[in-house]
Amino acid sequence: MVSADWSAAAARWSLKTDKGETYTAKFLYACAGYYSYTEGYQPDFAGLSSYGGRVVHPQFWPEDLDYQGKRVVVIGSGATAVTLVPAMATDAAHVTMLQRSPTYVLPLPNRDGIANLARRLLPPNAANRVARGKNVLVSQLFYQVARKRPKQVRRILQGLAGRFLKNPGYVAEHFNPRYDPWDQRLCVIPNGDLFHSITSGRASVVTDHIDTFVPEGIRLKSGKVLEADVVVSATGLSLQAVGGIEVSLDGTPIEIGQQAAYRGMMLSGVPNFAYCIGYVNASWTLRADLSHRYVLKLLDHMERHDLAVATPARLTGSGRPLLDLSSGYVQRALDRFPRQGDRDPWLVRQNYLRDVLTTPRADVTRDMTFSRSAPVPNPEVVR
């Protein structure tokens, strides 16, 4: 899908694909996530053309990549990097994780003791509810504590790293981020596998900036050269709103980044259009499920009252980012996503426990303009 244009006269969306196909719809719901699947983020590294080894990006992993017995450098310190390093360390001669700055990592066991106990004692459905409820509560509690007591959580995370690595200096240099916990997403390492790879000597971490690529590897700002046969550029993802679809109203393109987010799932002034965005601090599907239920509730209301069009009010003065993280991949894309306001229904909270209670009871008519045929030209403006 490449474009969607709303016709006020017909009260329909006209959708076009890259193959030239055209579809029409009364209501459009974009469930395309927020990642670009055509490109990842790739910095313009100096001297890259002089490098004699192979450079790959994890998003386009080549099937013929052979790194067995070779020296590997993984650039990055996010979830992709901390996953790749221990996985590649089992076959590579050595894997170095090169990071500009440290990231918080959280070791968690591969097996969930509470979930396994519930499965032994309870019927399957009940056991699944217990496991799900426990995971939701733990993740939400940890997030709230991290936001309110960042210094204490920082000490806990560094203490866990020290327990695995047994080297306070190494932890202070490579696992001591400049930001507070949950300013960016935490990276989970199952059973501490990253730490085990480091203590075994099969992997290491270097915290430095890249000066330039050289034929034998990467020269750092410090002057050190990391020799590498393979470089994996785990430098991040590219984000896009609503699957990169160009949205327009009666042929006039709209800038999604200039719209306000209504309940975090619709756009101010845009009729019969919804999108799905998950939580940044919990499983994507938790918020997706709430969004789906709300959209169904709205469609049911429109059907029962013979309403053809639903248009969120236009909000003035909105400005907060929809995705409230300091991560580079989020900051690079802030202008592509709608903004949020400072009050309901324009405020997006990262709190599933609150949302699961309030979203099912939300009034679908609040700050919403309805019509039975063509929409009113100018929906209500909320200040």
N, C-alpha and C positions, 0 to 999 in steps of 0.2 A: 504494500500500500504506500503510495507516494503523496497523495493529496486528498483533502476532504473539503468540499465547499458547501456551505449552507445556503439554501435558497429560501428566503423569507416568504416569497409568493407561494411556493409549493410546500413549505414546511418540511423539507427533506434535505438530507445530506446526499451529495453526489461524491462517490469515492472512486478514485482511479488507481490502478496498479501500474507497476513498471512494465507490464506486458500489454498495456493499453486497454485492459478490461475496465468496465465501469459498473458500479453497483450503486443502488440507492437505499437509503435507510431512514426510518423515522427518528431513530435514536442511535447515537454512536458511543460505544464504550471502548476505550483504548486500554487494552491489557497487554502492553508490549514491554513492560519493564522500563528501565531507564539506562540500559547499556547499549552502546553502539556495537553491533556485531560485524560491522564492516571494517572497523579500524580500532586499534588500541592507541594509548598515548605513547608516543615515541619521541623523546627529546632529540634535538639536533646535536649529537655528540661531535666534538671537534676531532678531526683525524680519523674518522670511522673508515674512510675508504682505504687507509693505509694498513688497516688491521689484517693480519694474515690468517686468522681463524674464522670461525663461523659464528654469526650473530643470529639469534632467534628471538621472537616475541612469543610469550606463552599463549596468547590468544590465537596464534596461528602455528601451533606446534607441528613441526614436520615429522612425518612418520618415519623418515629415514635417518633421523638424528641418532648418531652413535656416539655416546660420551663415555663408554666403558674404558676405564683406565686413563681417562683424560683429565686435564685440569679445567675446572669449570668456575666461572665467576657469574654469580647471580646478582644483578643490579636491582636493588630495592629492598624494602623491609616490611612490606605489607603482607596480607594474607597469602598472596600467590608466592611470594619469595619464601616465607617461612614454611610453606608446604613443600615447595620444590627442593629446598636445600637438603632435608633429611632423606627425601625420596631418591634424589640423585646421588647422595653420598654413599649409598650402598654399592654402587657400581663404578663411580668416578674415582680417579686417583685422589682428588681432593676438591672440595667445593668451598668457595669463598663467597659469603654474602656481603656485598659492598653496599653500604647504606650512607646516605648523607647525614641522617640523624636517626636516633633509636626510636623504636616502636614498643609499646606495651604488648607483652605476650603473656598469655595465661595458660599454664599447663592444666589439662583436665584429663581424667581417666577415660580410656576407651570404652569401658563398661560402666553402665549406670546401675549401681547397686540397688538403689531404691526401686527403679523400674523392674529390674530382674526379680527382686523380692515380691513386688506386686504381681508379677506374672505367675509366680509360684502359688500365691495365696488367693488370687482373685480371678474371676472370669475375664476373658480377653478384653471386652469393652471397658469394664471397670478398671482393669489394670492400665489400659491405655489412657484413660481419663486421669488416673493418679499420676502417671509419668508425665503427661502433658501439663497438668496443673503444677506439679513440682517444678518443671523446667521453666514455666512461665513465671512463677513466683520468684524463683532464684534469680533469673536473669533481670527481672524488673527491680527486685530488691537491690541487687548488686549495682545496677545503673543509678538508682536513686541515692544510694550511699556514696557512690563515686562522685556524683555531682555535688553532694552536700559536704562530704568529708574527703576531698581529693588527696590531702597529704597522708591521711591514714591509709587510703587505698593504695597510694603510690608505695608506701612502705611495705604493705602486704605483697604487692606484685614483685617488688625488688627482693623481698625476703624469699619468695618462692623461687626466683631465679637463682639466688645465692645458694639455696638448698640443693639445687641441681648442679650448679657449676663449681661450687666450693672455691670461688675466686672473687672476693669483693671488688678488687680492682677491675676485673673484666666486666663485672655487672655494672659498675659505675661508668665505665667507658662506653659500653655497647648496649646497655639495657636501662638507660636512665633518660627518658625522653624529656624534652624541654617543656612540653605541654602537659596539662592535667589529664588523668584518666577520663576517657569518653569525650574529650574534645575531638578525638578521632576514634574510629572503631578499634576495639581490642582484637588482637589476633590470637586464636586458640591453637595450641599445639598439643595434639593428642598424646597422652602419656609422656609429655615432655620430650618428644622425639627430636626436636631441634637441639635441645640442651644435650641430649645423649650423643648426637652426632658431633657436637663440639667437644665434649669431654673425651670422646673416643679418638679424637685427632683427625677424623675424616672430614670435618668441616670447621670453618672459623668465620669470625665476623671482623670486618674492617670498617671503621667509621671515618670517612674522609670524602672529599669531593673529587670528581673526575677533572683532570686537567686536559688530557687528550688521549685518544687511542694511539697506540704505536704498533708496529708490526707484530710484536710478541705479546701484546696484551693492552693493559690500561695503565697510563701514568697518572698518578694522583697529585693533588695540590701539594702534598707533603714531599713530593719527589720520588716516592716509592713506586715501583712498577709491579703490578700484579700480572704475572704471566698466565696466559689462558689459551687453551685450545678451543674452548667454546664459551661464548658470552650469552647469557640469557637476560634479556632486557625486560625484567618484571617491573616496569616503570609506571604501570597504572592503566586505568581504563578510560575510555571516553564516554561521557554521558550524553544522552539526548532525551528530550521530552517526547512523549506519546509516539515512540517508535520512529521519530524523525519525520512524521507526516507533516506536510505543509497544510495548515488549517486556514481557511478563509471564510468570510461572511459575504455572500453576494459578490464574490469575485475579489473582495478586498482582503489581502492577507492580514492576519493578526499576529502580533508578536507575543508568543506565549509568555515570555519573560516579563512582559509589561502588564500581565493580567494578575488579578488576585485569586487566590485559591479558596474556593468555597467548600468548606468541610474537608479540605485536602483531597477533593476528588472531582470538582467541577471548576469551571473558569467563569469569572465574573463577566456578565454580558454575552456569554456564548450559549446559545440555546441547545438543549437536547444533546449535551456532550458531557461525558464523564471519563475519567482516567483512573488507573489504579497505581498507587504508590504505597509501598510498605513502610515499615518502621526502619529507622537507622540503628536502633538499639535492641532489636528483637527479630524473631523470624519474620520474613517478608509475608508469609501466608497469614499471620495473625491479623494484620491490618487489611490484607487483601480480602479475607473472609468478611470482615466488618463492612468493607466498601461494597462488596457484592450484595450483601443483605440490604444495605441502604439503597443502592440503585434499584433493586427489585421492589423495595418499598415505595420508592418514588414512581416507578413505572406502574405499580398497582394503583397508586393514588390517581395517576393520570387516567388510567383506564376506567376506574370506577366513576370518575367525575367527567368523563368524556372530554378530557383535555388533550390537546395536540402538542403543545409546546410548553416547556419549562425553562425559564431563563434566570439564572442567579443575578441578583442585583449587582450593580457596579459599585465597587468599593473605592473610596478615595483615601489616600494617606497610607496605603499598605506599603510595607518596606522590608519586613523580616524575611530572610531566606526560607524557602520551603524545606530545604535539606540543611539542617543546622550542624554541620561538621566543618572542622578546619582542614580536613584532608585535601591534598592538592587536587585530586581528581574531581572533588566536589566544588572547590573554589574556582576551578577553571570553567565550570559549566553553570555557575549561578545565574547568569543572564539568560539561560535557556529555559529556566523553570519559573513557574508562577511564584509570586510572593505571598506571604501570609500576613494577616492583620494581628491585632492585639486583643481580640475578643472573639467569642463564638458568634457566628459559625465560621469565622475566618481564621481562627487560631488552630494550628495543628500541634497537638500535644504528643509527645513521645511516651505515652503512658497507656499500655494496653489495658491494665486493670481498670483505669478510669473509663477508657473508651468502650470496653465491653459492657459497661453498665449504662453509659449515656447514649451511645450511637443507636441502639435499637429503639430508644425512646425519643430520638431527635424528631423535631417537627419538620417535615419535608416542605411545608409551606413558608417557613420563616425566611425572610429576605429573598423570596422567589416570586417571579412574575409568571403567571400562567395565561394561556389563551387557548381557545377551542379551534382556531384555524391558524391564520398567520399571526406571528408574534407582534406585540406592540412595538413601535419603532424604538422607543427608548425605555428600557427597564428602569425600575426604581433605583435611585442612587442612594447608597447608604454612606454616611459620613461618620 
